[in-house]
Amino acid sequence: MSRIGKMPITIPAGVEYQLDGNVVIVKGKKGELRQEVDLSGISLKLEENVLSVSRASDAPDHRSKHGLYRALIQNMVVGVSEGFVKEMEVVGVGYRANASGQMLELAIGFSHQIVFEIPQEVRCTTISEKGKAPVIKLESHDKQLLGAVAAKIRSLRKPEPYKGKGIKFVDEVLRRKAGKSAGKK
């Protein structure tokens, strides 16, 4: 039995769960999410605000989808009730970030500023304090979209291993390298 798949999903108050054919619809105060589910080997059962996901057999296809759909539905429930947040640091001398509406303007060492358009489902704010690296804060109810947007922003200037300059996640630990002078004796 899948360790993740067998864990029940508690649906909190204020969150509506609905199964429409093979589409799971979850609505809450933060928004609405839909996920298509392959119900050929997976069954969903709702009893008193506790959703359980079970599989029909131990076939490899059923086993792989068991934990996957449970995790996707859990992320949907958490997203519409609490939401998800990702914070990114822009590290480097002269590097700046400014959010205005759904546009993120980045000055990250190129000869021009980069203007990145943020999807409507993601809310973007920037925090700039004197003496600290600017922080980009992304919030959304859709975990998959939030991760994709954060990865795209990070790919514009990945952190380099020598000085650590670039766009990195706040909790990310970078593997640093010693420069040329460290090798000489």
Secondary structure, DSSP 8 states (H G I E B T S, - for coil): --TTTTS-EE--TT-EEEEETTEEEEE-SS-EEEEE--TTSEEEEEETTEEEEEESS--HHHHHHHHHHHHHHHHHHHHHHT-EEEEEEEESTT-EEEEETTEEEEESSSSS-EEEE--TT-EEEEE--TTS--EEEEEES-HHHHHHHHHHHHHTS---TTT--EEEETT--------GGGT--
